[in-house]
Amino acid sequence: MAIRQVITFRVQRGAAQAFISGFQPIIDKVRGEDGCEQYELFVGHGDPDVLVMLERSRDLAALQGALAKHYKGPDDPSVAFFKLVEGAPARERYEV
């Protein structure tokens, strides 16, 4: 069963472009993974400091495999842009 995740980030005021630039290499890699059907980041129309990531994977194993391969934790220098996030992201997961 396909998995859809909707993750909402609030970044520091004016930091959306820096966050997007930092995230783009990971987005590009995850999109190339087997089982990835969608991995896109959107900027809020009414509030540009709110970003929404839409993810869709063939199944939970594909999603977890891609995340494990490309996200090594908060101390990984390739994900320093996550320090621009205010508070914990809101995560919603759905079976499609």
N, CA, C and O atoms as a MOPAC input file, in Angstrom:
PM7 MOZYME 1SCF
protein

 N      0.84500 1    -1.18200 1     0.00000 1
 C      0.00000 1     0.00000 1     0.00000 1
 C      0.88700 1     1.24100 1     0.00000 1
 O      1.85100 1     1.31500 1     0.76200 1
 N      0.57000 1     2.20100 1    -0.83900 1
 C      1.34900 1     3.43800 1    -0.92900 1
 C      1.22000 1     4.25000 1     0.35500 1
 O      0.21600 1     4.17900 1     1.06300 1
 N      2.25400 1     5.01200 1     0.62700 1
 C      2.30000 1     5.86800 1     1.81100 1
 C      2.43100 1     7.31800 1     1.36700 1
 O      3.26800 1     7.64400 1     0.52500 1
 N      1.61600 1     8.17100 1     1.92900 1
 C      1.68000 1     9.61500 1     1.67700 1
 C      2.05700 1    10.28100 1     2.99000 1
 O      1.45500 1    10.00200 1     4.02700 1
 N      3.03300 1    11.14300 1     2.94900 1
 C      3.37400 1    11.95800 1     4.11000 1
 C      3.23500 1    13.42000 1     3.73500 1
 O      3.59600 1    13.83300 1     2.63300 1
 N      2.70900 1    14.19100 1     4.66400 1
 C      2.62200 1    15.63500 1     4.53900 1
 C      3.36600 1    16.18400 1     5.76100 1
 O      2.96300 1    15.95900 1     6.90200 1
 N      4.45100 1    16.90200 1     5.50000 1
 C      5.27400 1    17.43300 1     6.58400 1
 C      5.31000 1    18.95100 1     6.43700 1
 O      5.68000 1    19.47500 1     5.38700 1
 N      4.92400 1    19.64300 1     7.49400 1
 C      4.87600 1    21.09900 1     7.48100 1
 C      5.98600 1    21.64500 1     8.37100 1
 O      6.08800 1    21.30100 1     9.54900 1
 N      6.81400 1    22.50300 1     7.78100 1
 C      7.91500 1    23.14600 1     8.48800 1
 C      7.62000 1    24.63300 1     8.62200 1
 O      7.13100 1    25.25500 1     7.67800 1
 N      7.90600 1    25.19900 1     9.76200 1
 C      7.93400 1    26.66100 1     9.90700 1
 C      9.40000 1    26.99300 1    10.08900 1
 O     10.04700 1    26.51500 1    11.02100 1
 N      9.92100 1    27.82200 1     9.18600 1
 C     11.32600 1    28.21300 1     9.27500 1
 C     11.43800 1    29.61300 1     9.85900 1
 O     10.46400 1    30.36300 1     9.92100 1
 N     12.64600 1    29.94100 1    10.28300 1
 C     12.89800 1    31.28100 1    10.80600 1
 C     12.51600 1    32.32000 1     9.75400 1
 O     12.61500 1    32.07500 1     8.55100 1
 N     12.08900 1    33.45300 1    10.22200 1
 C     11.62500 1    34.50500 1     9.31500 1
 C     12.67800 1    34.80200 1     8.24000 1
 O     13.83800 1    35.08900 1     8.53700 1
 N     12.23600 1    34.72400 1     6.99800 1
 C     13.09500 1    35.03200 1     5.87100 1
 C     14.08200 1    33.94100 1     5.47800 1
 O     14.92500 1    34.16100 1     4.60800 1
 N     13.99500 1    32.75800 1     6.10800 1
 C     14.97400 1    31.69600 1     5.87500 1
 C     14.50500 1    30.63500 1     4.88300 1
 O     15.19100 1    29.63100 1     4.69000 1
 N     13.35800 1    30.83800 1     4.25600 1
 C     12.81100 1    29.79600 1     3.37500 1
 C     13.76600 1    29.45300 1     2.23700 1
 O     13.97700 1    28.27300 1     1.95600 1
 N     14.34100 1    30.43700 1     1.58500 1
 C     15.20700 1    30.14900 1     0.44300 1
 C     16.46300 1    29.40100 1     0.86900 1
 O     16.91900 1    28.51000 1     0.15300 1
 N     17.02600 1    29.74300 1     2.01300 1
 C     18.19800 1    29.02300 1     2.51700 1
 C     17.83600 1    27.57700 1     2.83900 1
 O     18.61800 1    26.66500 1     2.57400 1
 N     16.65200 1    27.36800 1     3.41100 1
 C     16.19400 1    26.01400 1     3.71500 1
 C     16.02000 1    25.21400 1     2.42900 1
 O     16.48100 1    24.07600 1     2.33100 1
 N     15.36100 1    25.80600 1     1.45300 1
 C     15.12100 1    25.12800 1     0.17000 1
 C     16.44800 1    24.78700 1    -0.50800 1
 O     16.62200 1    23.67500 1    -1.00600 1
 N     17.36700 1    25.72200 1    -0.52800 1
 C     18.66800 1    25.48000 1    -1.15900 1
 C     19.42000 1    24.34500 1    -0.47600 1
 O     20.05200 1    23.52400 1    -1.14000 1
 N     19.35000 1    24.30100 1     0.84400 1
 C     20.01000 1    23.22900 1     1.58100 1
 C     19.36400 1    21.88000 1     1.36000 1
 O     20.05100 1    20.86100 1     1.30900 1
 N     18.05100 1    21.86400 1     1.22700 1
 C     17.28900 1    20.62500 1     1.08700 1
 C     17.36000 1    20.05600 1    -0.33100 1
 O     17.20800 1    18.84900 1    -0.51700 1
 N     17.58700 1    20.90600 1    -1.32800 1
 C     17.48700 1    20.48200 1    -2.72600 1
 C     18.34900 1    19.26200 1    -3.07600 1
 O     17.86100 1    18.37800 1    -3.78000 1
 N     19.60000 1    19.17000 1    -2.62300 1
 C     20.37500 1    17.96900 1    -2.96300 1
 C     19.76000 1    16.67400 1    -2.43600 1
 O     19.82800 1    15.63900 1    -3.09800 1
 N     19.16400 1    16.73000 1    -1.25400 1
 C     18.50100 1    15.54600 1    -0.70500 1
 C     17.25300 1    15.22900 1    -1.51400 1
 O     16.98900 1    14.06600 1    -1.82100 1
 N     16.49000 1    16.25000 1    -1.86000 1
 C     15.29000 1    16.04800 1    -2.68000 1
 C     15.66400 1    15.35300 1    -3.98400 1
 O     15.01200 1    14.39200 1    -4.39300 1
 N     16.70900 1    15.84100 1    -4.62800 1
 C     17.13500 1    15.24700 1    -5.90000 1
 C     17.51300 1    13.77500 1    -5.74000 1
 O     17.17400 1    12.95400 1    -6.59300 1
 N     18.20600 1    13.43900 1    -4.66400 1
 C     18.61400 1    12.04400 1    -4.43100 1
 C     17.40800 1    11.14800 1    -4.12200 1
 O     17.29000 1    10.05200 1    -4.66900 1
 N     16.52100 1    11.61700 1    -3.24900 1
 C     15.36300 1    10.80100 1    -2.86600 1
 C     14.46000 1    10.55300 1    -4.06600 1
 O     13.91900 1     9.45700 1    -4.21200 1
 N     14.28900 1    11.54500 1    -4.92100 1
 C     13.45100 1    11.36400 1    -6.11700 1
 C     13.95500 1    10.23600 1    -7.00700 1
 O     13.16900 1     9.62000 1    -7.72700 1
 N     15.24300 1     9.95900 1    -6.97000 1
 C     15.81600 1     8.89700 1    -7.78600 1
 C     15.73400 1     7.51400 1    -7.17200 1
 O     16.13700 1     6.53400 1    -7.79800 1
 N     15.22400 1     7.42100 1    -5.96500 1
 C     15.14200 1     6.13300 1    -5.28800 1
 C     13.98000 1     5.29000 1    -5.81800 1
 O     12.91300 1     5.80500 1    -6.15200 1
 N     14.22100 1     3.98600 1    -5.88300 1
 C     13.17500 1     3.05300 1    -6.25800 1
 C     12.02300 1     3.16200 1    -5.25100 1
 O     12.24800 1     3.11400 1    -4.04200 1
 N     10.83700 1     3.30300 1    -5.73300 1
 C      9.66100 1     3.38800 1    -4.86600 1
 C      9.21500 1     4.79800 1    -4.56000 1
 O      8.12800 1     4.98700 1    -4.01300 1
 N     10.02900 1     5.81100 1    -4.89900 1
 C      9.62400 1     7.19900 1    -4.67300 1
 C      8.68600 1     7.63000 1    -5.79200 1
 O      9.05200 1     7.59000 1    -6.96700 1
 N      7.49800 1     8.03400 1    -5.43000 1
 C      6.51600 1     8.49400 1    -6.40700 1
 C      6.36800 1    10.01500 1    -6.39600 1
 O      5.98700 1    10.60900 1    -7.40400 1
 N      6.66800 1    10.64200 1    -5.26300 1
 C      6.64000 1    12.09900 1    -5.16200 1
 C      7.47700 1    12.51500 1    -3.97100 1
 O      7.43200 1    11.88400 1    -2.91500 1
 N      8.23600 1    13.57700 1    -4.14600 1
 C      9.02700 1    14.16800 1    -3.06900 1
 C      9.23000 1    15.62400 1    -3.44900 1
 O     10.19700 1    15.96500 1    -4.13000 1
 N      8.31300 1    16.48700 1    -3.00700 1
 C      8.30500 1    17.88400 1    -3.42900 1
 C      8.12200 1    18.81000 1    -2.24300 1
 O      7.40400 1    18.49700 1    -1.29300 1
 N      8.78100 1    19.95200 1    -2.31300 1
 C      8.70400 1    20.96700 1    -1.27300 1
 C      7.97800 1    22.19000 1    -1.83400 1
 O      8.30400 1    22.67100 1    -2.91900 1
 N      7.00300 1    22.68000 1    -1.09200 1
 C      6.20200 1    23.82500 1    -1.51000 1
 C      6.31800 1    24.95000 1    -0.49000 1
 O      6.44300 1    24.70300 1     0.70900 1
 N      6.27400 1    26.18400 1    -0.97400 1
 C      6.30000 1    27.37200 1    -0.12200 1
 C      4.86900 1    27.84700 1     0.07300 1
 O      4.08800 1    27.90400 1    -0.87700 1
 N      4.53200 1    28.18900 1     1.31600 1
 C      3.18700 1    28.66100 1     1.61200 1
 C      2.85500 1    29.93900 1     0.85100 1
 O      3.66500 1    30.86500 1     0.80600 1
 N      1.68900 1    29.99100 1     0.26400 1
 C      1.26600 1    31.16400 1    -0.50100 1
 C      1.01900 1    32.36300 1     0.42300 1
 O      1.42600 1    33.48500 1     0.11900 1
 N      0.35800 1    32.11600 1     1.53600 1
 C      0.03800 1    33.20300 1     2.45300 1
 C      1.14900 1    33.50300 1     3.44600 1
 O      1.19400 1    34.59400 1     4.01400 1
 N      2.04600 1    32.54600 1     3.66200 1
 C      3.12700 1    32.71800 1     4.63100 1
 C      4.37100 1    32.03500 1     4.07800 1
 O      4.48200 1    30.81200 1     4.16200 1
 N      5.30000 1    32.78600 1     3.52100 1
 C      6.47500 1    32.18000 1     2.88900 1
 C      7.44800 1    31.52100 1     3.86300 1
 O      8.42600 1    30.90700 1     3.43600 1
 N      7.19200 1    31.63900 1     5.16500 1
 C      8.03000 1    30.95300 1     6.15300 1
 C      7.45700 1    29.58400 1     6.52700 1
 O      7.98500 1    28.90200 1     7.40600 1
 N      6.38600 1    29.19300 1     5.85900 1
 C      5.80800 1    27.85900 1     6.03900 1
 C      6.06900 1    27.06200 1     4.76600 1
 O      5.71400 1    27.48900 1     3.66700 1
 N      6.69300 1    25.90200 1     4.92800 1
 C      7.00800 1    25.02600 1     3.81100 1
 C      6.33900 1    23.68500 1     4.04400 1
 O      6.26900 1    23.20200 1     5.17400 1
 N      5.85000 1    23.09000 1     2.97200 1
 C      5.18000 1    21.79600 1     3.06100 1
 C      5.87200 1    20.81100 1     2.12400 1
 O      6.04400 1    21.08000 1     0.93500 1
 N      6.26200 1    19.67100 1     2.67900 1
 C      6.85600 1    18.59300 1     1.90200 1
 C      5.77500 1    17.54900 1     1.66300 1
 O      5.16100 1    17.05000 1     2.60700 1
 N      5.54500 1    17.22000 1     0.38700 1
 C      4.63000 1    16.14100 1     0.02500 1
 C      5.47000 1    14.96400 1    -0.43200 1
 O      6.26900 1    15.07400 1    -1.36100 1
 N      5.27700 1    13.84100 1     0.23100 1
 C      6.00400 1    12.61800 1    -0.09100 1
 C      4.99700 1    11.52700 1    -0.40400 1
 O      3.96700 1    11.40900 1     0.26000 1
 N      5.29600 1    10.74800 1    -1.40000 1
 C      4.49900 1     9.56000 1    -1.68600 1
 C      5.48300 1     8.47400 1    -2.09000 1
 O      6.31500 1     8.65800 1    -2.97900 1
 N      5.36700 1     7.34200 1    -1.41600 1
 C      6.23200 1     6.19200 1    -1.69000 1
 C      5.37700 1     4.97700 1    -1.98300 1
 O      4.23700 1     4.86500 1    -1.53100 1
 N      5.95400 1     4.07600 1    -2.74700 1
 C      5.25200 1     2.84100 1    -3.12200 1
 C      4.74500 1     2.10500 1    -1.88800 1
 O      3.63300 1     1.57700 1    -1.88600 1
 N      5.56700 1     2.06900 1    -0.83600 1
 C      5.18800 1     1.40700 1     0.41300 1
 C      6.07300 1     1.93700 1     1.53800 1
 O      6.98800 1     2.72500 1     1.29900 1
 N      5.79600 1     1.50400 1     2.75400 1
 C      6.53400 1     1.99400 1     3.91200 1
 C      8.00900 1     1.61300 1     3.83700 1
 O      8.86500 1     2.40300 1     4.23600 1
 N      8.31900 1     0.44200 1     3.34400 1
 C      9.71800 1     0.00700 1     3.23700 1
 C     10.50500 1     0.92900 1     2.30900 1
 O     11.64900 1     1.26700 1     2.61000 1
 N      9.92000 1     1.33800 1     1.19800 1
 C     10.59700 1     2.25000 1     0.27100 1
 C     10.84700 1     3.60100 1     0.93300 1
 O     11.92300 1     4.17800 1     0.77700 1
 N      9.86900 1     4.10400 1     1.66600 1
 C     10.01700 1     5.38400 1     2.35900 1
 C     11.12500 1     5.30300 1     3.39800 1
 O     12.00400 1     6.16400 1     3.43600 1
 N     11.09100 1     4.28200 1     4.23600 1
 C     12.09000 1     4.14900 1     5.28700 1
 C     13.48400 1     3.92600 1     4.70900 1
 O     14.46500 1     4.43500 1     5.25000 1
 N     13.58100 1     3.17600 1     3.62300 1
 C     14.87500 1     2.93800 1     2.99000 1
 C     15.48900 1     4.21200 1     2.45100 1
 O     16.68500 1     4.44600 1     2.62800 1
 N     14.69200 1     5.03700 1     1.79700 1
 C     15.19100 1     6.29900 1     1.24700 1
 C     15.62900 1     7.23700 1     2.36500 1
 O     16.67300 1     7.88100 1     2.26500 1
 N     14.83600 1     7.31500 1     3.42600 1
 C     15.19900 1     8.19700 1     4.53400 1
 C     16.48400 1     7.72800 1     5.21100 1
 O     17.35200 1     8.54500 1     5.51900 1
 N     16.61300 1     6.43700 1     5.44200 1
 C     17.81100 1     5.90100 1     6.09500 1
 C     19.05700 1     6.14600 1     5.24500 1
 O     20.14100 1     6.38700 1     5.77500 1
 N     18.89600 1     6.08300 1     3.95600 1
 C     20.03300 1     6.25500 1     3.05000 1
 C     20.48000 1     7.71000 1     2.94900 1
 O     21.67300 1     7.97300 1     2.79600 1
 N     19.55200 1     8.65700 1     3.03200 1
 C     19.87600 1    10.04700 1     2.74800 1
 C     19.81500 1    10.97900 1     3.94900 1
 O     20.17400 1    12.15000 1     3.83000 1
 N     19.37200 1    10.49200 1     5.09700 1
 C     19.33000 1    11.34200 1     6.28900 1
 C     20.07600 1    10.64000 1     7.40500 1
 O     19.62400 1     9.61500 1     7.91600 1
 N     21.20600 1    11.18600 1     7.77900 1
 C     22.08200 1    10.55700 1     8.76300 1
 C     21.92900 1    11.13900 1    10.16200 1
 O     22.68700 1    10.77500 1    11.06000 1
 N     20.98400 1    12.01600 1    10.36300 1
 C     20.75500 1    12.59200 1    11.68600 1
 C     21.10600 1    14.06700 1    11.74100 1
 O     21.71700 1    14.60100 1    10.81500 1
 N     20.72200 1    14.72600 1    12.82500 1
 C     20.86600 1    16.17800 1    12.92400 1
 C     22.31200 1    16.67300 1    12.97700 1
 O     22.55300 1    17.85700 1    12.74300 1
 N     23.27500 1    15.80600 1    13.27600 1
 C     24.67700 1    16.23600 1    13.33200 1
 C     25.38100 1    16.12000 1    11.98500 1
 O     26.53600 1    16.52700 1    11.85600 1
 N     24.71400 1    15.57900 1    10.99700 1
 C     25.28300 1    15.46000 1     9.65900 1
 C     25.38000 1    16.86400 1     9.05600 1
 O     24.35900 1    17.54300 1     8.95300 1
 N     26.57300 1    17.32500 1     8.65200 1
 C     26.68300 1    18.68800 1     8.11400 1
 C     25.87200 1    18.92300 1     6.85500 1
 O     25.57100 1    20.07000 1     6.52400 1
 N     25.51000 1    17.85800 1     6.14400 1
 C     24.71600 1    18.05400 1     4.92700 1
 C     23.26800 1    18.42300 1     5.23900 1
 O     22.51600 1    18.76700 1     4.32800 1
 N     22.86500 1    18.35800 1     6.49600 1
 C     21.49700 1    18.73500 1     6.86200 1
 C     21.47400 1    19.91100 1     7.84500 1
 O     20.51400 1    20.07500 1     8.59800 1
 N     22.52100 1    20.71800 1     7.83300 1
 C     22.59500 1    21.87500 1     8.73200 1
 C     21.42300 1    22.83000 1     8.53000 1
 O     21.04900 1    23.56000 1     9.44800 1
 N     20.84600 1    22.82400 1     7.33700 1
 C     19.70900 1    23.71900 1     7.05200 1
 C     18.51200 1    23.42000 1     7.94500 1
 O     17.64500 1    24.27900 1     8.10700 1
 N     18.43800 1    22.22600 1     8.52900 1
 C     17.32000 1    21.91100 1     9.42600 1
 C     17.34400 1    22.78400 1    10.67900 1
 O     16.33100 1    22.89800 1    11.36800 1
 N     18.47500 1    23.39400 1    10.97800 1
 C     18.55100 1    24.30200 1    12.13200 1
 C     17.73300 1    25.57100 1    11.89500 1
 O     17.48800 1    26.33500 1    12.82900 1
 N     17.31300 1    25.79500 1    10.66100 1
 C     16.46700 1    26.94900 1    10.33500 1
 C     15.00500 1    26.72000 1    10.70400 1
 O     14.20500 1    27.65500 1    10.66900 1
 N     14.65000 1    25.48800 1    11.05600 1
 C     13.26600 1    25.14400 1    11.39200 1
 C     12.96600 1    25.57700 1    12.82300 1
 O     13.75800 1    25.34000 1    13.73600 1
 N     11.82400 1    26.20600 1    13.00400 1
 C     11.36100 1    26.59600 1    14.33600 1
 C     10.41400 1    25.52400 1    14.86000 1
 O      9.36300 1    25.27600 1    14.27000 1
 N     10.77900 1    24.90600 1    15.94200 1
 C      9.93600 1    23.86800 1    16.53500 1
 C      9.99100 1    22.58600 1    15.71900 1
 O     10.72900 1    22.46600 1    14.74100 1
 N      9.18800 1    21.64500 1    16.15700 1
 C      9.12800 1    20.34600 1    15.47200 1
 C      8.20200 1    20.43200 1    14.26000 1
 O      7.13100 1    21.03300 1    14.33500 1
 N      8.61200 1    19.83300 1    13.14900 1
 C      7.70600 1    19.80100 1    11.98700 1
 C      6.44100 1    19.01100 1    12.32600 1
 O      6.48100 1    18.07100 1    13.11900 1
 N      5.34000 1    19.39600 1    11.72800 1
 C      4.08800 1    18.64000 1    11.87100 1
 C      4.08700 1    17.55000 1    10.80200 1
 O      4.27800 1    17.83900 1     9.62000 1
 N      3.87100 1    16.29900 1    11.21200 1
 C      3.88100 1    15.16600 1    10.28000 1
 C      2.51600 1    14.49300 1    10.26900 1
 O      1.90300 1    14.23400 1    11.30500 1
 N      2.07900 1    14.22700 1     9.06300 1
 C      0.85600 1    13.44100 1     8.87300 1
 C      1.22100 1    12.30900 1     7.92400 1
 O      1.90500 1    12.53400 1     6.92500 1
 N      0.77600 1    11.10700 1     8.22200 1
 C      1.06000 1     9.95800 1     7.35300 1
 C     -0.26300 1     9.27000 1     7.02100 1
 O     -1.11500 1     9.05600 1     7.88400 1
 N     -0.40100 1     8.93400 1     5.75300 1
 C     -1.62900 1     8.30400 1     5.26800 1
 C     -1.28500 1     7.08900 1     4.41300 1
 O     -0.26500 1     7.07100 1     3.72400 1
 N     -2.12700 1     6.10000 1     4.46200 1
 C     -2.03400 1     4.98600 1     3.52900 1
 C     -2.94600 1     5.31800 1     2.35800 1
 O     -4.08600 1     5.74500 1     2.54200 1
 N     -2.43300 1     5.11800 1     1.16300 1
 C     -3.17700 1     5.50100 1    -0.03600 1
 C     -3.59300 1     4.24200 1    -0.77200 1
 O     -4.23600 1     4.32300 1    -1.81800 1

